[in-house]
Amino acid sequence: MKNFVKVRLSGMMFLQFFIWGAWYTAIAVYMTNEGMGDLTHWPYTVVPLGAIFAPFFVGLVADRYFSTEKVLGTLHFLGGIFMFLTPMFVDNPVMFILMLFFFNLCYMPTISLANTCAFHHIDDQEKEFPLIRVFGTLGWITSGLTVSFGLVYFVSDGLIPEATALPLYLTSAASFAFAALTFTLPHTPPPAKGQSVSIRSIIGIDALKELGNKSFYSFIAASLLLCIPLAAYYNFTQIYMTDTNFQNIAATQTIGQVSEVLFMVLMPLFFVRLGVKWMLGVGMLAWFLRYALFALGATEPTVWMILTGIALHGICYDFFFVTGQIYVDMKASDKIRGQAQGLIVLITYGVGMLIGAQIAGQVYNLFLGEQANLSPEQWVQFWWVPAIFSVAVFLFFILTFNDREVEKQVLEEAPKVL
């Protein structure tokens, strides 16, 4: 019976990230094909807006009044409706972007709610949750392969699936499938029912006050700053690949998720050898290397450089984001652990990505001008902007971060890992 629950939870994670991956890696190509090439940064703006609003909805409503599986089902059903309607407004950019905004208002709270549901029904979080969560990454990979290799049979006129509305309809269908799946999920009562709550705790002010020291503030600042150039990858890699004549764009980008799974497995070995500071530092430096490879590979184009840049996602994401979550967990007491993790999500996926999406969009439009596409030489210049920004953040972090207490804790736990 317990194993059957884990199977259902794994299916939940699979669909959770299948939904995100199905539209996220194709939307900019679709918008460009529909004459909205100068607006492609807006979908990557409404996602962090959804991430900013999500903690308030979860903290004030979902965690206090309704069972988690019912909230998940309702939000995904509403999200499916909004995504289904989105292509109908392709000739009205404002409404098109608003539909994506409404979708993300529904979707972003479900990330933490899905985690809550999973944690409630497992006994050993450290051992069992990674095995369930990895199905989320597999869901993202499957969505990319489905878009590129499955939807191709439904397109004509020489278009690639990413340039059509089909990925959005696939997202909608997967959202409805998730809503149906929630009827089979085990009951998960609201975790904070009857507890007092405040805006300070939701946005993590109390956690920041308790954890605050020079190194932690350095980590917070670097996390915020790094997410500014990070936004350029999610937004413009798919357009860059189109301009460099790649086919199967969504599928090719899943190389990054395959790399993510690999480095997730190897992380414990790297962690005890590098420690927190250099795990985070290597993750930051990997972003610089990725953008440098994109810039150097733009003029030919050099395929191996571009593919290597995509494959670096495992280091970029695992070494920085996952290590950051572990660092915060090591610093926080049980009382503020949830607040502290929420604070990091708010700063990175929320504020940092919001600022980054807008800046990346303005830089891209500055290069684009009245053209339909960037030239290879312009792509070189474009990618060096986030590359230089990333290495500057890396240098700032390395020079200002020195949390000896946490590094000592890592060394003490090293024999358990090795």
JOZI-V45132 format. One record per residue. RES is the residue in three letters. SS is DSSP state (hx for helix, st for strand, lp for the rest). PHI is phi in radians with two decimals (NA if undefined). D_FIRST is the distance of its C-alpha to the first C-alpha in Angstrom with 1 decimal. Layout:
RES|SS|PHI|D_FIRST + RES|SS|PHI|D_FIRST
This chain:
MET|lp|NA|0.0 + LYS|hx|-1.09|3.8 + ASN|hx|-1.14|5.4 + PHE|hx|-1.15|5.1 + VAL|hx|-1.10|6.5 + LYS|hx|-1.11|8.9 + VAL|hx|-1.10|9.9 + ARG|hx|-1.17|10.9 + LEU|hx|-1.15|12.6 + SER|hx|-1.14|14.4 + GLY|hx|-1.10|15.5 + MET|hx|-1.06|16.8 + MET|hx|-1.12|18.8 + PHE|hx|-1.01|20.1 + LEU|hx|-1.22|21.6 + GLN|hx|-0.95|22.8 + PHE|hx|-1.66|25.1 + PHE|hx|-1.05|25.8 + ILE|hx|-1.03|27.5 + TRP|hx|-1.15|29.6 + GLY|hx|-1.17|30.7 + ALA|hx|-1.10|31.6 + TRP|hx|-1.83|34.5 + TYR|hx|-1.16|35.3 + THR|lp|-1.63|36.7 + ALA|lp|-2.27|38.8 + ILE|hx|-1.08|40.2 + ALA|hx|-1.19|43.3 + VAL|hx|-1.15|44.3 + TYR|hx|-1.09|43.9 + MET|hx|-1.13|45.9 + THR|hx|-1.07|48.6 + ASN|hx|-1.15|48.9 + GLU|lp|-1.72|49.4 + GLY|lp|1.46|52.2 + MET|lp|-1.98|50.2 + GLY|hx|-1.07|50.5 + ASP|hx|-1.54|52.0 + LEU|hx|-2.08|49.1 + THR|lp|-1.19|46.1 + HIS|lp|-1.35|45.6 + TRP|lp|-1.24|44.7 + PRO|hx|-1.01|41.1 + TYR|hx|-1.51|40.6 + THR|hx|-1.66|42.2 + VAL|hx|-1.26|40.0 + VAL|hx|-1.12|36.8 + PRO|hx|-1.13|37.9 + LEU|hx|-1.07|39.2 + GLY|hx|-1.08|35.7 + ALA|hx|-1.17|34.5 + ILE|hx|-1.25|37.2 + PHE|hx|-1.34|36.4 + ALA|hx|-0.99|32.6 + PRO|hx|-1.05|32.5 + PHE|hx|-1.19|34.6 + PHE|hx|-1.14|32.4 + VAL|hx|-1.15|29.2 + GLY|hx|-1.24|31.0 + LEU|hx|-1.63|33.0 + VAL|hx|-2.14|30.7 + ALA|hx|-1.08|27.1 + ASP|hx|-1.36|26.2 + ARG|hx|-2.07|28.0 + TYR|hx|-2.16|27.8 + PHE|lp|-2.30|24.8 + SER|lp|-1.12|21.1 + THR|hx|-1.07|20.4 + GLU|hx|-1.15|18.5 + LYS|hx|-1.23|21.5 + VAL|hx|-1.14|24.0 + LEU|hx|-1.01|22.4 + GLY|hx|-1.09|22.6 + THR|hx|-1.14|26.1 + LEU|hx|-1.13|27.5 + HIS|hx|-1.21|26.3 + PHE|hx|-1.13|27.7 + LEU|hx|-1.13|31.0 + GLY|hx|-1.06|31.0 + GLY|hx|-1.06|30.7 + ILE|hx|-1.15|33.7 + PHE|hx|-1.08|35.8 + MET|hx|-1.22|35.2 + PHE|hx|-1.11|36.0 + LEU|hx|-1.37|39.2 + THR|hx|-0.95|40.2 + PRO|hx|-1.09|42.0 + MET|hx|-1.21|44.1 + PHE|hx|-1.90|45.9 + VAL|lp|-1.12|46.8 + ASP|lp|-1.60|50.5 + ASN|lp|-2.25|50.0 + PRO|hx|-0.95|48.9 + VAL|hx|-1.10|48.6 + MET|hx|-1.20|46.2 + PHE|hx|-1.02|44.3 + ILE|hx|-1.23|43.6 + LEU|hx|-1.09|42.9 + MET|hx|-1.09|40.2 + LEU|hx|-1.14|38.6 + PHE|hx|-1.12|39.0 + PHE|hx|-1.11|37.3 + PHE|hx|-1.04|34.4 + ASN|hx|-1.27|34.0 + LEU|hx|-1.07|34.3 + CYS|hx|-1.39|31.2 + TYR|hx|-1.35|29.4 + MET|hx|-1.04|30.2 + PRO|hx|-1.10|28.4 + THR|hx|-1.25|25.1 + ILE|hx|-1.12|25.1 + SER|hx|-1.23|24.8 + LEU|hx|-1.17|22.5 + ALA|hx|-1.11|20.0 + ASN|hx|-1.10|20.2 + THR|hx|-1.04|19.8 + CYS|hx|-1.07|16.6 + ALA|hx|-1.16|15.2 + PHE|hx|-1.09|16.6 + HIS|hx|-1.18|15.4 + HIS|lp|-1.97|11.6 + ILE|lp|-2.15|12.2 + ASP|lp|-1.69|13.8 + ASP|lp|-2.13|16.4 + GLN|hx|-1.06|18.2 + GLU|hx|-1.17|20.7 + LYS|hx|-1.59|18.5 + GLU|hx|-1.52|15.4 + PHE|hx|-1.12|17.3 + PRO|hx|-1.00|19.8 + LEU|hx|-1.21|17.3 + ILE|hx|-1.41|16.0 + ARG|hx|-1.14|19.6 + VAL|hx|-1.11|21.1 + PHE|hx|-1.18|19.6 + GLY|hx|-1.15|22.0 + THR|hx|-1.10|24.9 + LEU|hx|-1.11|23.8 + GLY|hx|-1.13|23.8 + TRP|hx|-1.10|27.4 + ILE|hx|-1.06|28.5 + THR|hx|-1.11|27.3 + SER|hx|-1.12|29.1 + GLY|hx|-1.12|32.3 + LEU|hx|-1.16|32.2 + THR|hx|-1.16|31.5 + VAL|hx|-1.06|34.5 + SER|hx|-1.34|36.8 + PHE|hx|-1.87|36.0 + GLY|hx|-1.63|34.2 + LEU|hx|-1.33|36.4 + VAL|hx|-1.04|39.6 + TYR|hx|-1.33|39.7 + PHE|hx|-1.95|40.2 + VAL|lp|-1.98|43.1 + SER|lp|-2.50|46.8 + ASP|lp|1.05|50.1 + GLY|lp|1.28|49.2 + LEU|lp|-1.40|46.8 + ILE|lp|-1.60|43.7 + PRO|hx|-0.98|40.5 + GLU|hx|-1.09|40.6 + ALA|hx|-1.55|43.9 + THR|lp|-2.04|42.6 + ALA|lp|-1.43|40.4 + LEU|hx|-1.04|37.7 + PRO|hx|-1.05|35.5 + LEU|hx|-1.23|35.7 + TYR|hx|-1.18|34.6 + LEU|hx|-1.12|31.7 + THR|hx|-1.05|30.7 + SER|hx|-1.06|31.0 + ALA|hx|-1.10|28.9 + ALA|hx|-1.16|26.1 + SER|hx|-1.13|26.3 + PHE|hx|-1.13|26.0 + ALA|hx|-1.11|22.9 + PHE|hx|-1.11|21.3 + ALA|hx|-1.01|22.3 + ALA|hx|-1.18|20.6 + LEU|hx|-1.08|17.4 + THR|hx|-1.10|17.4 + PHE|hx|-1.19|16.8 + THR|hx|-1.74|13.2 + LEU|lp|-1.29|12.6 + PRO|lp|-1.14|11.2 + HIS|lp|-1.13|14.3 + THR|lp|-2.22|16.3 + PRO|lp|-1.15|19.4 + PRO|lp|-1.04|22.7 + PRO|lp|-1.20|22.9 + ALA|lp|-2.00|26.7 + LYS|lp|-1.07|27.2 + GLY|lp|1.47|30.4 + GLN|lp|-1.58|31.4 + SER|lp|-1.31|34.7 + VAL|lp|-2.51|35.1 + SER|lp|-2.42|38.1 + ILE|hx|-1.09|39.2 + ARG|hx|-1.02|40.1 + SER|hx|-1.28|36.6 + ILE|hx|-1.14|35.2 + ILE|hx|-1.57|37.6 + GLY|lp|1.54|37.3 + ILE|hx|-1.12|40.9 + ASP|hx|-1.09|39.9 + ALA|hx|-1.15|37.9 + LEU|hx|-1.09|40.9 + LYS|hx|-1.15|43.2 + GLU|hx|-1.27|41.2 + LEU|hx|-1.53|40.6 + GLY|lp|-1.04|44.0 + ASN|lp|-2.64|46.1 + LYS|hx|-1.00|48.2 + SER|hx|-1.19|45.5 + PHE|hx|-1.16|42.8 + TYR|hx|-1.12|45.2 + SER|hx|-1.07|46.1 + PHE|hx|-1.09|42.4 + ILE|hx|-1.07|42.1 + ALA|hx|-1.11|45.4 + ALA|hx|-1.14|44.5 + SER|hx|-1.09|41.1 + LEU|hx|-1.10|42.9 + LEU|hx|-1.17|45.7 + LEU|hx|-1.18|43.7 + CYS|hx|-1.26|41.7 + ILE|hx|-1.26|45.1 + PRO|hx|-1.24|45.8 + LEU|hx|-1.00|42.0 + ALA|hx|-1.05|42.2 + ALA|hx|-1.11|44.7 + TYR|hx|-1.15|42.2 + TYR|hx|-1.11|39.7 + ASN|hx|-1.36|42.5 + PHE|hx|-1.90|45.1 + THR|hx|-1.07|43.5 + GLN|hx|-1.15|42.8 + ILE|hx|-1.24|46.4 + TYR|hx|-1.02|47.7 + MET|hx|-1.15|45.9 + THR|hx|-1.10|47.4 + ASP|hx|-1.21|50.8 + THR|lp|-1.77|50.5 + ASN|lp|1.15|49.7 + PHE|lp|-1.35|46.0 + GLN|lp|-1.86|44.1 + ASN|lp|0.90|40.3 + ILE|hx|-1.10|40.3 + ALA|hx|-1.09|36.7 + ALA|hx|-1.16|35.5 + THR|hx|-1.08|37.9 + GLN|hx|-1.19|36.7 + THR|lp|-1.22|33.2 + ILE|hx|-0.96|34.8 + GLY|hx|-1.10|34.5 + GLN|hx|-1.28|30.8 + VAL|hx|-1.07|30.5 + SER|hx|-1.08|32.8 + GLU|hx|-1.04|30.6 + VAL|hx|-1.08|27.6 + LEU|hx|-1.05|29.9 + PHE|hx|-1.29|31.5 + MET|hx|-1.11|28.3 + VAL|hx|-1.18|27.4 + LEU|hx|-1.47|31.0 + MET|hx|-0.93|31.3 + PRO|hx|-1.00|30.7 + LEU|hx|-1.19|33.6 + PHE|hx|-1.17|35.9 + PHE|hx|-1.06|35.1 + VAL|hx|-1.30|36.4 + ARG|hx|-1.60|39.5 + LEU|hx|-1.70|40.5 + GLY|hx|1.36|39.4 + VAL|hx|-1.10|38.6 + LYS|hx|-1.01|42.1 + TRP|hx|-1.47|42.4 + MET|hx|-1.11|38.8 + LEU|hx|-1.12|39.7 + GLY|hx|-1.12|43.2 + VAL|hx|-1.10|42.1 + GLY|hx|-1.05|39.8 + MET|hx|-1.16|42.8 + LEU|hx|-1.14|45.1 + ALA|hx|-1.13|42.8 + TRP|hx|-1.13|43.3 + PHE|hx|-1.06|47.0 + LEU|hx|-1.10|46.7 + ARG|hx|-1.03|44.7 + TYR|hx|-1.18|47.3 + ALA|hx|-1.11|50.1 + LEU|hx|-1.12|48.8 + PHE|hx|-1.08|48.5 + ALA|hx|-1.19|52.1 + LEU|hx|-1.20|53.5 + GLY|lp|-1.60|51.8 + ALA|lp|-1.39|53.0 + THR|lp|-1.34|56.5 + GLU|lp|-1.28|56.0 + PRO|lp|-1.41|53.1 + THR|lp|-1.71|51.6 + VAL|hx|-1.07|48.2 + TRP|hx|-1.12|47.0 + MET|hx|-1.17|47.7 + ILE|hx|-1.15|45.8 + LEU|hx|-1.15|42.7 + THR|hx|-1.14|42.9 + GLY|hx|-1.04|43.0 + ILE|hx|-1.19|39.8 + ALA|hx|-1.16|38.1 + LEU|lp|-1.23|39.0 + HIS|hx|-0.98|36.3 + GLY|hx|-1.02|34.0 + ILE|hx|-1.27|36.5 + CYS|hx|-0.98|37.7 + TYR|hx|-1.44|34.3 + ASP|hx|-1.15|32.4 + PHE|hx|-1.21|35.4 + PHE|hx|-1.65|36.5 + PHE|hx|-1.24|33.7 + VAL|hx|-1.18|30.9 + THR|hx|-1.07|33.4 + GLY|hx|-1.06|34.7 + GLN|hx|-1.12|31.3 + ILE|hx|-1.15|31.0 + TYR|hx|-1.02|34.6 + VAL|hx|-1.11|34.1 + ASP|hx|-1.12|31.0 + MET|hx|-1.21|33.1 + LYS|hx|-1.41|36.0 + ALA|lp|-1.50|34.2 + SER|lp|-1.41|33.4 + ASP|lp|-1.01|30.1 + LYS|lp|-1.13|32.1 + ILE|lp|-2.02|33.1 + ARG|hx|-1.01|30.5 + GLY|hx|-1.12|29.1 + GLN|hx|-1.08|32.7 + ALA|hx|-1.12|33.8 + GLN|hx|-1.14|31.2 + GLY|hx|-1.11|32.1 + LEU|hx|-1.08|35.8 + ILE|hx|-1.15|35.3 + VAL|hx|-1.08|33.6 + LEU|hx|-1.08|36.4 + ILE|hx|-1.26|39.1 + THR|hx|-1.50|37.9 + TYR|hx|-1.20|36.1 + GLY|hx|-1.61|38.1 + VAL|hx|-1.11|41.7 + GLY|hx|-1.08|42.1 + MET|hx|-1.18|40.8 + LEU|hx|-1.12|42.8 + ILE|hx|-1.09|46.0 + GLY|hx|-1.09|45.4 + ALA|hx|-1.09|44.7 + GLN|hx|-1.22|48.0 + ILE|hx|-1.15|50.0 + ALA|hx|-1.05|48.7 + GLY|hx|-1.11|49.6 + GLN|hx|-1.19|53.0 + VAL|hx|-1.14|53.7 + TYR|hx|-1.06|52.6 + ASN|hx|-1.14|54.8 + LEU|hx|-1.12|57.7 + PHE|hx|-1.26|57.6 + LEU|hx|-1.19|56.9 + GLY|lp|1.02|59.9 + GLU|lp|-1.68|61.0 + GLN|lp|-1.38|59.4 + ALA|lp|-1.49|56.5 + ASN|lp|-2.52|55.0 + LEU|lp|-1.37|55.6 + SER|lp|-1.35|57.7 + PRO|hx|-0.95|56.5 + GLU|hx|-1.15|58.9 + GLN|hx|-1.23|57.4 + TRP|hx|-1.11|53.9 + VAL|hx|-1.01|55.1 + GLN|hx|-1.12|56.5 + PHE|hx|-1.06|53.5 + TRP|hx|-1.25|51.0 + TRP|hx|-1.22|53.3 + VAL|hx|-1.12|53.0 + PRO|hx|-1.17|49.3 + ALA|hx|-1.11|49.9 + ILE|hx|-1.15|52.7 + PHE|hx|-1.08|50.8 + SER|hx|-1.11|47.8 + VAL|hx|-1.21|49.9 + ALA|hx|-1.17|51.7 + VAL|hx|-1.12|48.5 + PHE|hx|-1.01|47.6 + LEU|hx|-1.13|51.0 + PHE|hx|-1.02|50.7 + PHE|hx|-1.15|47.4 + ILE|hx|-1.08|48.5 + LEU|hx|-1.40|51.7 + THR|hx|-1.98|50.2 + PHE|lp|-1.69|46.8 + ASN|lp|-2.78|46.8 + ASP|lp|-1.63|44.0 + ARG|hx|-1.15|44.8 + GLU|hx|-1.10|42.3 + VAL|hx|-1.23|39.3 + GLU|hx|-1.07|40.7 + LYS|hx|-1.13|41.2 + GLN|hx|-1.12|37.5 + VAL|hx|-1.08|36.5 + LEU|hx|-1.12|38.8 + GLU|hx|-1.17|37.5 + GLU|hx|-1.58|33.9 + ALA|hx|-0.98|35.1 + PRO|hx|-1.03|34.8 + LYS|hx|-1.16|31.0 + VAL|hx|-1.37|30.7 + LEU|lp|-1.42|33.2
